[in-house]
C-alpha cells in the first residue's frame, strides 16, 4: 500500500493547496473589492467571478476530501492516519458550507438583473453573510492543508 500513498499524497496536497490558495485569494482581495462596490456593480462583478471557479474548485475540494479519506486508509503510521482523516473532515466541512451557504447566494445573485434590482432586500447584509461563510471555508481549507502537510511529515 505504500505505492498508493505515494501516488495520492502529492495529488491531495496539490488539490488542497490550490483550493486553499484560491479561497484565501478571494478572502484577501476579491471579496473586499466586491463588498465595496455599489450593488449594481457588485451584481456585474459577481456574475463574472462566480462562474470562473466552476468546476475547478469543486473538483479540488472533493479530491482533497475523498483523497484524504483514502490516504487515512493507507497511511503508514497511526499519526498520519488521524491527521489525514482530520484533513479530509476539514475539507468535507468546506464542501458542505459551499453547497449550503455560498452556492445558494451565488445562484441568487447570478439571477439578478443589475438594472432592475428588487427593492426591500438588504444587499449589504447578504454580502456580509456570503463573506462570513467564505472566510470560514477559506480558513478551514488552509487548516486542512496544514494538517495534511503535518500528516505527510509523520508518514515519512
N, C-alpha and C positions, 0 to 999 in steps of 0.2 A: 503493500500500500504506500510506501514512501514515494513511488513514482507518481501516483495520483496527487498526493500532497504537493509534490514538486511542480506539477502542472497547474493545479488550482491556485496555489498560493500567489503567484505573480498576477494571475487573472483577477483574483479578488482584490488584491492591493491596487491594481490598476483601476478597476471599475469603482472601487471605494474612493480612491484618490481623485478620480475625475468628478465623481458626484460631489464630493466634499469641496473641491475647487470651484465648481460651478455654483453651488449653493452659497458658499462663502463669498464669492464674487458678487452674486446677486445681493447678498446682505450688506456688503461693504459699499457697493456702487450703484447697482441697478435700482434697488428699492428706494434708497434715499433720493435719487433723482426723480423717480416716478412719484414718490409721495409729495414732492414739492411742486409738481405740475398742477395747473388748473384741471378740473375734472374732464373737460372735453379733450385736452391734450393727453391726459392720463389714459383715457379710453383708446386713443390712437396708439400711444406707446405700448400699452398693454397688449393690444391686438398684434403688434409687431413682435414683441418679446415672447408672448405666451406660446406661440407656435414654433419657436426656434428650438425648443428643448425636447420636443417630442419627435421620435420615440427614444432619443438619446438618454435622457435622464431616467425614464422608467426602466430601460434595459440595464443601465449601470446599477441602479438601486436593487433591482430584482436579482441581478447576477451577484451582487455583493451579499444579499440575504441568502439566496439558495447556495451560493458557493461557500459562504461562511458555515452553513449547516453541514455541508459536505466535508469541509475542512475539519470541523469538530469531530466528525465520524472517523476520519483517517489520521487525525493528529497524532504525532509520535509521543507526546507527553500529556499527562493529565492537565497541566497548567495551560498548554496550548489548546487543548480541547475546550476547557472552560472559557478561555478568552475568545476563541473563535465563535463559540456559541453566544457569548455576550455581544460580540461584534455583529453577528447575524441578527440578534434581537434588536439592537440599536438601529440597524438598517431597516429591519422589518417595521419598527415603530415609525420610522421616517416614511416608508411606503404608506402606512396606514394614515398618517397625518396628511400626506399629499392627497390621497384619494378622498378622504372625508372632509378636509378643511380647505386646502388650497385649490384643488381642481374644481370644486363647485363654484368658488368665487371666480376663478379664471373663466369658466364657461359663462357665468352670468355677465361678466364684463365684456367678453367677446361678443355677446349677443346685443350689446347696447349700441345704439346709433348716437355717435358723439354730437350730432346736430339736433337730436331730439331726445335729450336725456329726461327720463321720468322724474317728475317732481316728488318731493316728500321723502327722498332717500338720503340718508346721511352717508355720503360718499367718503368723507374723511374717515369715519369710523370703519367702514368696510375696508378701506386701505390699511388702516391700523390693524384690524383683525387679521388680514392677509399677512401683514408684516410680522405680527407676533408669531403666527404659525410658521412662517418662513424662517424666522430666527430660530425657533425651536428645532425645526427639522435640519437647519444648517448645522447647529451645534451638535445635534445627535449624530449626524453623518461624520463630522470631524471627530467626535468621540469614538465612533466605530472605527475610523481609520487608525487612531492612536491605539485602540485596543487590538486591532488586527496586526499592527506593527509589533506590538509587545508580544502577541502570540507567536509571531514568526521568530522573534528573538528567543523565546522559550523553546521553540522547536529545533533550533539549530544546535 
